[in-house]
Amino acid sequence: MITVFTPTYNREYTLKRLYKSLKNQTIKNFEWIIVDDGSNDDTENLIKEFIKEDEIPIIYKKVKNGGKMRAINIGVSLANKELFFIVDSDDYLDERAMETIEEESVTLPVDYAGVVFRKVEVFDNGKIVRERESFGEDQIDSTPINIFYNKKILGDKAEVVKTAIMREYPFPEIEGEKFVPEGYIWNQIGENYMFRYIDKGIYYYQYLDDGYTKRFSEIIKLNPKGLKLYYGYMLKKNIPLKNKIKFMIRYFQSLYYCWKKEGKTK
């Protein structure tokens, strides 16, 4: 029923934790697809060991480094299950995650895009730092923009999306760049489909020093076209003025870096 998809780059040191959480799932209604985005550590041999154990179905594909967005598109093309669930290589799941997703998906209206859960931040020892803001209700039928800007339920969430719909909305692949915010796709899907938000935390995460969140200033310099695409899109949305101002500033930042990048290539 579920494709758990993990894009990874030099995360041999965190993948064992994710693998353990998948092996411990209360039901085994899933496959695990890993797209190795050109790792030069021992990731490949580690995954081969996982496959050899034959505990869960694993599909592994190593590709030239092209960034998370290209890896997601490849993962979607390989997926064999109805639902697509991105779980980053430095994160892991509650042991009832697959069971919870299945339970909540059974009653999902056929024209909905998928179900969305809370994330839970943890320390290295697994103790909870904090959970993402409660949704306030056990279940909300909404869209990503409405949830964030009107309901004020902020931060990253754990989206489980129908694979067929993911195929309708591939991530842009921009030459010379490797990043476009995931919100660009979730918000586009939300223009045509509803999501069901479930107030349960099934996804555990940590902010690492080499993660996207802590490297934003570097990311906007290296991927200005992808960021300009996202901020330009968001400026057209009906969102609060303070957010539009923030996006306007970042839009012009990305324009500046586009100009600098083009100047260097001439």
C-alpha positions as CSV (number, residue, x, y, z in Angstrom):
1,M,0.0,0.0,0.0
2,I,2.8,2.4,0.9
3,T,6.1,3.4,-0.8
4,V,8.5,4.8,1.8
5,F,10.9,6.8,-0.2
6,T,14.3,8.0,1.1
7,P,16.7,10.2,-0.9
8,T,20.2,10.1,0.6
9,Y,23.6,11.6,0.2
10,N,26.5,10.5,2.5
11,R,24.1,9.6,5.3
12,E,25.5,6.1,6.1
13,Y,25.7,7.2,9.8
14,T,21.9,7.8,10.1
15,L,20.4,5.2,7.7
16,K,20.7,2.4,10.3
17,R,18.3,4.2,12.6
18,L,15.7,4.6,9.8
19,Y,16.1,1.0,8.7
20,K,15.6,-0.2,12.3
21,S,12.4,1.8,12.6
22,L,11.1,0.2,9.3
23,K,12.0,-3.3,10.4
24,N,10.0,-2.7,13.6
25,Q,6.8,-1.6,11.9
26,T,3.7,-3.4,13.3
27,I,2.6,-4.2,9.7
28,K,4.7,-4.8,6.6
29,N,2.4,-3.2,4.0
30,F,5.2,-1.2,2.4
31,E,8.3,-1.1,0.2
32,W,11.4,1.0,0.8
33,I,12.9,2.8,-2.1
34,I,16.3,4.5,-1.6
35,V,17.8,6.8,-4.3
36,D,21.4,7.3,-3.4
37,D,22.3,10.7,-4.8
38,G,25.9,10.0,-5.6
39,S,27.2,9.2,-2.1
40,N,30.9,8.7,-1.7
41,D,30.7,7.1,1.8
42,D,29.8,3.4,2.4
43,T,26.1,3.9,1.8
44,E,25.9,1.4,-1.1
45,N,27.5,-1.4,0.9
46,L,25.3,-0.6,3.9
47,I,22.1,-0.9,1.8
48,K,23.3,-4.1,0.2
49,E,23.6,-5.5,3.8
50,F,20.0,-4.4,4.5
51,I,18.8,-6.1,1.3
52,K,20.7,-9.3,2.2
53,E,18.8,-9.5,5.5
54,D,15.5,-9.7,3.5
55,E,13.5,-8.1,6.4
56,I,11.6,-5.7,4.2
57,P,11.3,-5.1,0.4
58,I,14.0,-2.7,-0.7
59,I,14.7,-1.1,-4.0
60,Y,18.0,0.7,-4.2
61,K,19.2,3.0,-7.1
62,K,22.4,5.0,-7.1
63,V,22.5,8.0,-9.4
64,K,24.8,10.9,-10.2
65,N,24.5,13.7,-7.7
66,G,21.6,15.9,-8.8
67,G,19.8,17.0,-5.6
68,K,16.8,15.9,-3.7
69,M,14.2,17.0,-6.2
70,R,15.6,14.9,-9.0
71,A,15.9,12.0,-6.6
72,I,12.2,12.4,-5.7
73,N,11.2,12.3,-9.3
74,I,13.2,9.1,-9.8
75,G,11.7,7.6,-6.6
76,V,8.2,8.3,-7.9
77,S,9.0,6.6,-11.2
78,L,10.1,3.5,-9.3
79,A,7.2,3.4,-6.9
80,N,4.9,0.3,-7.0
81,K,2.5,1.2,-4.2
82,E,-0.6,3.4,-4.0
83,L,0.8,6.0,-1.5
84,F,4.2,7.8,-1.5
85,F,5.8,8.8,1.7
86,I,9.1,10.8,1.8
87,V,11.2,10.0,4.8
88,D,14.5,11.7,4.9
89,S,17.7,9.7,5.6
90,D,18.4,11.4,8.9
91,D,14.8,10.8,10.2
92,Y,12.9,7.8,11.4
93,L,9.3,6.6,12.1
94,D,7.2,5.5,15.0
95,E,6.8,1.7,14.9
96,R,3.0,2.1,14.2
97,A,3.5,4.6,11.4
98,M,2.5,2.2,8.6
99,E,-0.4,0.9,10.6
100,T,-1.6,4.5,11.3
101,I,-1.3,5.5,7.6
102,E,-3.3,2.5,6.5
103,E,-6.0,3.1,9.1
104,E,-6.4,6.7,8.1
105,S,-6.2,6.2,4.4
106,V,-9.0,3.6,4.2
107,T,-11.6,6.3,4.9
108,L,-9.9,9.0,2.7
109,P,-12.3,10.3,0.0
110,V,-11.2,9.1,-3.4
111,D,-10.6,12.6,-4.7
112,Y,-8.3,13.6,-1.9
113,A,-4.5,13.8,-2.5
114,G,-3.5,12.1,0.7
115,V,-3.0,12.3,4.5
116,V,-0.7,14.5,6.5
117,F,0.7,13.9,10.0
118,R,2.7,15.8,12.6
119,K,6.5,15.5,13.0
120,V,8.2,15.1,16.3
121,E,11.6,16.6,17.0
122,V,14.0,14.5,19.1
123,F,17.4,14.6,20.7
124,D,20.2,12.1,19.8
125,N,19.0,9.8,22.6
126,G,15.4,9.7,21.2
127,K,13.9,11.9,23.8
128,I,11.3,14.4,22.5
129,V,12.5,18.0,22.1
130,R,9.1,19.1,20.9
131,E,6.3,18.1,18.6
132,R,5.1,20.2,15.7
133,E,2.2,22.4,16.6
134,S,-0.9,20.4,17.3
135,F,-3.5,20.6,14.5
136,G,-6.0,21.6,17.2
137,E,-8.5,19.0,15.9
138,D,-8.2,15.3,15.4
139,Q,-8.9,15.7,11.7
140,I,-9.0,18.6,9.4
141,D,-9.7,18.6,5.6
142,S,-7.8,21.4,4.1
143,T,-5.0,22.5,1.8
144,P,-1.3,23.3,2.5
145,I,-1.7,27.1,2.1
146,N,-4.9,27.2,4.1
147,I,-3.4,25.1,6.9
148,F,-0.3,27.3,7.2
149,Y,-1.6,30.8,6.6
150,N,-5.2,30.6,7.8
151,K,-5.2,27.8,10.4
152,K,-1.7,28.9,11.6
153,I,-0.4,25.3,11.8
154,L,3.2,26.0,11.0
155,G,6.3,24.0,10.1
156,D,7.1,20.9,8.2
157,K,4.7,18.0,8.2
158,A,4.7,14.4,7.1
159,E,2.9,14.2,3.8
160,V,1.7,10.9,2.5
161,V,0.5,11.5,-1.1
162,K,-1.1,9.2,-3.7
163,T,1.6,8.1,-6.0
164,A,-0.6,8.8,-9.1
165,I,-0.9,12.4,-8.0
166,M,2.9,12.7,-7.3
167,R,3.3,11.7,-11.0
168,E,1.1,14.5,-12.0
169,Y,3.3,17.0,-10.2
170,P,7.0,16.3,-10.8
171,F,9.6,18.6,-9.2
172,P,11.2,21.1,-11.6
173,E,14.7,20.0,-12.7
174,I,16.7,23.2,-13.3
175,E,20.1,22.9,-15.1
176,G,23.0,23.6,-12.8
177,E,20.8,23.6,-9.7
178,K,19.7,20.9,-7.1
179,F,17.0,22.4,-5.0
180,V,13.4,23.6,-5.2
181,P,11.4,23.8,-1.9
182,E,9.0,20.9,-1.5
183,G,6.2,23.4,-0.6
184,Y,6.2,24.4,-4.3
185,I,4.8,21.0,-5.2
186,W,2.5,20.5,-2.1
187,N,0.9,23.9,-2.7
188,Q,0.4,23.2,-6.4
189,I,-1.3,19.9,-5.5
190,G,-3.4,21.8,-3.0
191,E,-4.8,24.0,-5.8
192,N,-6.7,20.9,-7.2
193,Y,-6.9,18.4,-4.3
194,M,-7.7,18.4,-0.6
195,F,-5.5,16.8,2.0
196,R,-6.7,15.2,5.3
197,Y,-4.6,16.4,8.3
198,I,-4.4,13.9,11.1
199,D,-3.3,15.1,14.5
200,K,-0.9,12.2,15.2
201,G,2.9,12.3,15.4
202,I,4.4,9.4,13.4
203,Y,7.6,10.9,12.1
204,Y,10.7,11.7,14.2
205,Y,13.4,14.2,13.1
206,Q,16.5,16.1,14.1
207,Y,18.0,19.2,12.6
208,L,21.5,18.3,11.6
209,D,24.4,20.7,11.0
210,D,24.6,19.5,7.4
211,G,20.8,19.6,6.8
212,Y,18.9,21.9,4.4
213,T,17.4,24.0,7.2
214,K,20.8,25.1,8.7
215,R,22.3,25.7,5.2
216,F,19.6,28.0,3.8
217,S,22.0,31.0,3.0
218,E,24.2,28.6,1.0
219,I,21.3,27.0,-0.7
220,I,19.8,30.2,-2.0
221,K,23.2,31.2,-3.5
222,L,23.6,27.8,-5.2
223,N,20.0,27.4,-6.4
224,P,18.7,30.9,-7.1
225,K,16.4,29.9,-10.0
226,G,14.7,27.2,-8.0
227,L,14.1,29.7,-5.1
228,K,13.0,32.4,-7.5
229,L,10.5,30.0,-9.0
230,Y,9.1,29.2,-5.5
231,Y,9.0,32.7,-4.1
232,G,7.5,34.1,-7.4
233,Y,4.8,31.5,-7.2
234,M,4.0,32.3,-3.5
235,L,3.8,36.0,-4.2
236,K,0.8,35.3,-6.4
237,K,-1.1,33.5,-3.6
238,N,-3.6,35.0,-1.2
239,I,-1.4,35.0,1.9
240,P,-0.9,37.6,4.7
241,L,1.0,40.8,3.9
242,K,3.9,40.1,6.3
243,N,4.5,36.8,4.5
244,K,4.4,38.5,1.1
245,I,7.0,41.0,2.3
246,K,9.3,38.2,3.5
247,F,8.8,36.4,0.2
248,M,9.4,39.6,-1.8
249,I,12.7,40.1,0.0
250,R,13.8,36.5,-0.7
251,Y,12.5,36.8,-4.3
252,F,14.9,39.7,-4.9
253,Q,17.7,37.9,-3.1
254,S,17.3,35.0,-5.5
255,L,17.2,37.4,-8.4
256,Y,20.4,38.9,-7.2
257,Y,22.1,35.5,-7.0
258,C,20.7,34.6,-10.4
259,W,22.4,37.7,-11.8
260,K,25.7,36.9,-10.0
261,K,25.6,33.3,-11.1
262,E,25.0,34.2,-14.7
263,G,27.7,36.8,-14.6
264,K,30.2,34.2,-13.5
265,T,29.4,31.9,-16.4
266,K,29.9,34.6,-19.1
